[in-house]
Amino acid sequence: MEKRELFVFAGQSNMMGACVYPVKKQIVYQRSYEYLHNPKRLGAKSGVFKSIAFPVGEFSYKDLEKAYSENLTENGKSKLGDYHENTYFCPAMCNLKSEEEKTVFNFSYFNETNLPLAPSLAAFVVEGWEQRGRQCAFAHIAQGGVGIRYFFNEKMADDVNKRIVEYNKRNSMALTTIGDACANEVHAYFCEKVKAFFEDSEKKFAHEDLTDKCFFWLQGESDSDMPKDLYKIYLSVLWEELKKLGFTHFFCIRTGFWMNDNIVNIMEAQEEFCKENADVYMVTRVCSYMPMPIQDIAKWYEKKEIEKYFGCRDSYFGFDNQHINEKGFKIISKAVCKNIYKILIEKSFPHCEDEKCILLK
């Protein structure tokens, strides 16, 4: 039986794809597909599987009537923007306004009608996966500027608090329990799209082996002030929930540096979480090598920047946008594909083989 992996890419802005420049060329997958959930939400029997890479993702609108009745265009696309206000999750976007003046649009400006074709890590991972002779179907479920708690409901928050109480009994340093500020409806939609993706994949690829259901996680920038052990608790609760949905592998893409020194806590939490769980893997650390022009290298590296990672963020070229760009996505995807091939196909665990890990101070 032919095998097809199912991938879900989730996280915040760098996973969303939120850089300045549009993609240089379109990608058309030969054997792989992206899953779009909106048609099913609007009454179709199934979501849509498309083979054209860009745009990656979709506007998962909170209010379908508002999006597709009050703001509908003649071509069937919505003019509803402001993704933070109106969507649970959104597609990859780039925000170039003027290259000469080094200006950008606010990402809230974009909607289905004026959506630019933007780079996204998901597209390049899938392209690289095909280049290794594999095929997959995938869903993109990411949102800019959100913390890990964005993916939680109240039940998961209660589980976090129980684990915090247990942690505090065992440790001299106490973690603070959290309130109920969890968006139940966001979590419900996430689960709805994942379940629909898995169910519709079973129908479309009925004669293929869909055993491997892999969750890709690139998130942590918005949680950089969170204590390491607290973020680990969040990851553990998240993974328990994901396994209930049917996921078999958790692939962590270690977060890059983002605005303050404390993000090393998140990197360390991700490292320890991967080491402590047999079905969780650190598939690359290269995001951590991609410098921002505003950063103080001496605070974060034991050695100087590596030249091949220069220019992996558009802020490097004078823009007010610190996100990873197309060059960076391609570097990340190359490392990811090499390591997940070892995990899924060769059944061997990669120990940071993409690069010798830079030690953090």
N, C-alpha and C positions, 0 to 999 in steps of 0.2 A: 504494500500500500504506500502510495506517495505521501510524503510528510510535508506539512505546512505549519509553520510556527505562527502563533497569534501574539501580537505585541500591542501593549498599551503604553503610550508615552504620556507621563503626567508630571506636574510640578508647577513652577511659576515662570517668570518672564524669560529666563534663558532657555527653558524647555519650550515655552510658548513660541520663541523666535521673535525677538523684539529689537532688531538692529536697524541701522540707517539705510543701507543700500539694498535695492532689490536683487533678486537672483540674476546671475549672468546668463543662464540658459535653462530651458524647461527640461524636466526629467519625465520620461514615460517608462513606467515599469513594464517589464516583459512578462512577468509571472505573478507579480504581487499587486495588492490592492489596498487602498485606504477606505475605511468604513465611515460613511456619513449617516448620522442618526436622524437628522431633521426630517427627511421624507417619511420615516415611520411615525414620528411625532405628529406629522400633519395628515396622517391617515393611510399611508401606504402600508402594504402588507409586510414590507421589508425595508430596511435601510438600503442605501446605495453603496456599491463597491466600485470605486473609480481607479483607473490605472495612471492617470495624469497626476504628477506629484504636486504641482503648485496650482492653487493655494493649498496649504496643508491645514487641516482642521476646519472648524465651522463655528459660527456664532450660535451658541446654545442659549437661545433667548429664554428669559424667565417668563415673559408674557407673549405667547405665540400670537394672540389676537392683535396685540399692540404692534408686534413686529410685522405681521403679514396681512393685516387688514388696514390699519391706520397709516402704515408707512410703506406699503407695497408699491413697487414700480411696475411698469408694463412688462418688463422681462422676468417678473416673478421674484426679484430680489428685494430685500428690505433696505430701507434707508435709515433704519434705526441704529444709531451709534452709541457712544459712551458705554464701552464694554463693561466697565466696572459697575455701572448703575443697572444695566439692562441684561447682562448675560451671566450665566453660571460659569461658562468657559468660552474661550474665543480662539480664533485661528491665529496663525503666525502673521505678523504685520511688520512692515518696515516703514520708517517715517521721514524719509528724506524730503526736505522742502526746497532748499537751495544749496547745491554743492559749493558754489562760489562764496556764498555768505555763511556757510557752515550752520545752517538753520534746519530745524526739524519741526514736524507737526507733533502735537500731542496725540498719543495713540487713541484717545477717546474720539478723535475726529473721524475715524474710519468706520465703515459699515460694509455690508455685502455689495453695495453698488460701487463704491470707490476703493475697494480692497486691493492693495498692491500685491504683486506676487513676491512674497518675501521668503528669504532663506529660513529653513527650519531643520533642526537636528534630526527629526524623524525621517525626513525625506532622504538625507544623506546616509543614515543608518540602513534604510531599506535598500537604497541603491547599492551600498557596499555589501549587503547581505546577498543580493542577487549576483553580484560579481563573484561571490564565493560558491555559486551554483545552487543557492537556496531560494526559497520563496516564502512569502509570509502574507498575512493580512494584518492591518494595524488600525488603531484608533488613536486620535490625538485629543487629550483631555487636559488642557493646561490653562492657566489664568495668570496674568501678570500681577505682581505686587502682593501675593498672598502668602501667609504663613502655613505651616503644616496643619494647623488647627482648622483651616478652611475646609479640609477634606473630612472633618469629623462631625458626628452627630452627638447628641447629649449622652447616649448610651456609651459611646466611645470615650467621651469626656469623663464619665463616671469611672470607667475602667482605668483611665489615666490617674484619677485621684486615688483610687484604691491602691494602685502600684506606688504612688507617691507616699502614701501612709506607710506601706510596707518598707519602702526605701528608707524613710526617716527613722523607722524603728531600728534599722541595721546600721545606720551611718550617723556620724556626729554632725555632718552638714545637712541641714534640713532644706528640702525643696518645698516651694509654695504650691498648694493645690490651686486648681483653676476654677473659674466660674462656669456658667452655662452659655457663654458667648460662642456657641457653635451653630453653624448654619445648617440645620437639619435638612432644609430643602436642597442645599448644594450637595450634600452627601447622598440624598435620595436620587438626585439627578445623575450623579456620578455612577451609582449602582445601576440605575435604569439603562444608561448608555452601555456600560460594560456588559450587562446581561443581554441586551439587544444585540450587541456585537457578537458575543459568543453564540447566541441562538441563531442569528442570521448566517453566521459562518458555518454552523453545522448543516444548515440547509444548502447553502451555495456550494460548499466543498464536502458534500455528503460522502464521497468516496475517498477522502483523504484522511490522513492521521493528523488530528489537531490536538494531540496530547499536551504539547508544550504551550502554556499560556503564561507569557512573561510580562512583568510589570517593570517599566523603566522609570526611574525616579531621579529628577534633577531639581532640587529645591533646597532651600536653607538660607538664602540671602536675607529674607525678611525675618528670620529667626536668629540672627547672628548674636543677639544679646541673651539668648536663652542658655542656661547652664547645660553643659555637655550631657550629664546624666538625665536631665529632663527631656532633652531632644531624643535620647535613646529610648526612653519610655514611650514617647509619642510614636517612634518608628515601630516599636514592638506591637503596640496596639493597632497601628495601621496595618501591619503585616498580618496580624490575626484576622482582621476584617477582610483583607484582600483574599486570603486563603478560602474564606467562606464563599467568595464569589467564583472561585475556581482557579485562581492563579497558582502556578506551580513554581515560579522563579521570581525572585526580587532582584533586579539589576540596578545597583546604585551607581550613579555617575557623580563622583565627588564634586561638591560645589566649589566654585572658584572664589577668589577674594572679592569682597564686595563692601566697600566703603569704611569698614572699621576692622580693627585687629581681632575682635572677639569671634569672628567667623571661624577661626581655627577650632573653637569649641565644637562647631557643627561638623567640621571635617573629622575631628577625633571621634565624635559620636558615631558618624557614619562608618568609620573604620572599625570601631569596636563592635558595632551592630552586625557588620558583615562577618567578622571573625567568630562571633558567638552564635551564629545561626547557619546551619548546614545548607539551607535552601536560599540563602542571601549572598550576593556576590558583589564585590567592588570591581566593576568592569573597566573603569578608567579613573585616573587622577589628573589627567592632562588639563582640565579646566583650571586647576590650581597653579599652573605654570604660566597662565596668560595674564600678563601685567596690565594694570591701568596706569596711564601717565601720572595720575595724581597720587599713586601709592608710594609709600616709603618702603623700598625693597628690603632695607636692612631689618625691618621689623618682622618680615615674613619669611625670608629665605636664609638658609645657611650659606648659600652661594649666590652669585649674581644671576640675573635673568638669562634664560636660554634663548639664543637669537631666533631660532625657528618659530618661537611663539610671539615674536613681535608682530603687532598689527592684527591680532585676533579679536580686538574690540575696536569699534569705530571711533571711540573717544581718542584712540591713538592718532587719528587723522584730523583731530580738532573739533569733533562734534560733541555736543552735550548728550551723549548716549554711551553708557558704560557696558552695554550688553555685548555678548559674544556675537561675532559676525560670521559670514559665510566661510571665510578661511578657518576660523576657529571650529565651526561645526564639522568641517571636513576632517580636521585633525582628530577631533573627538570621535567621529564616526568610524574612522579607520581603526582606532584603538578598541572601540566598543565591539566592532564586528570581529576582530581577531580574537578577542577574549570570549565573546558569547559563542563563537564557533568551537572553541576549546571546551566550553561548558556543555553545550547542547549536542554537538556532533561527536567530538573526540572524547567527551566525558572526562575531561581533566580540568583541574582547578587552576586558573591563572593567578600567580602570585606577583602582581604588579609588573607584568612582563611588557607592558606598553612603554615603560620608562622607569629608570631608577627613581624612586620616590624622593622628592626634595624634602629634607627634614624641616620641620616647623619649629620656630623658637617658642 
